[in-house]
Amino acid sequence: MDQRVVDDGDLITAGGVSSGIDGALWLLEREWGSAAATHAESIAEFERRGTVLRTATASS
């Protein structure tokens, strides 16, 4: 895969150290919404890069 973060609905993977931060922010967004992820992003002074590849819709 060429994406930094991949979410298949059951498993989220990230391709490296800073991609792991992207993955954590994606998980935060998926579970608690984009406002929570954006707030965490500003606290960490980190800007997400790339897009998340979703190969299946996450079950709620």
C-alpha positions as CSV (number, residue, x, y, z in Angstrom):
1,M,0.0,0.0,0.0
2,D,1.1,3.5,-0.7
3,Q,-1.0,5.2,1.9
4,R,0.3,6.3,5.3
5,V,-2.8,4.9,7.2
6,V,-5.0,1.9,6.2
7,D,-8.3,1.1,7.9
8,D,-10.0,-2.1,7.0
9,G,-12.7,-1.7,9.6
10,D,-11.1,-4.2,12.1
11,L,-7.5,-3.2,11.9
12,I,-5.7,0.1,11.4
13,T,-2.1,0.1,10.3
14,A,0.4,2.9,9.8
15,G,3.6,2.9,7.7
16,G,6.1,4.6,10.0
17,V,6.8,6.7,13.1
18,S,5.0,9.9,12.1
19,S,2.4,7.8,10.2
20,G,1.6,6.3,13.6
21,I,0.6,9.7,14.8
22,D,-1.6,10.0,11.7
23,G,-3.1,6.6,12.6
24,A,-3.8,7.6,16.2
25,L,-5.5,10.8,15.0
26,W,-7.5,8.8,12.5
27,L,-8.6,6.4,15.3
28,L,-9.6,9.4,17.4
29,E,-11.6,10.9,14.5
30,R,-13.3,7.6,13.7
31,E,-14.4,7.0,17.3
32,W,-15.0,10.6,18.6
33,G,-15.3,12.8,15.5
34,S,-13.3,15.3,13.6
35,A,-13.5,18.0,16.3
36,A,-11.7,15.8,18.8
37,A,-9.0,14.8,16.3
38,T,-8.5,18.5,15.3
39,H,-8.2,19.5,18.9
40,A,-5.6,16.8,19.6
41,E,-3.8,17.8,16.4
42,S,-3.4,21.3,17.7
43,I,-2.3,20.3,21.2
44,A,0.4,18.0,19.7
45,E,1.4,20.7,17.1
46,F,1.2,18.0,14.4
47,E,-0.5,18.3,11.0
48,R,-1.9,15.1,9.5
49,R,-0.6,14.3,6.0
50,G,-2.1,12.2,3.3
51,T,-5.4,10.4,3.3
52,V,-6.7,7.3,5.1
53,L,-7.4,4.3,2.9
54,R,-10.6,2.7,4.1
55,T,-11.1,-0.8,2.6
56,A,-14.3,-1.4,4.4
57,T,-16.8,0.7,6.4
58,A,-16.1,0.5,10.1
59,S,-19.0,-1.1,12.1
60,S,-20.5,0.9,14.9
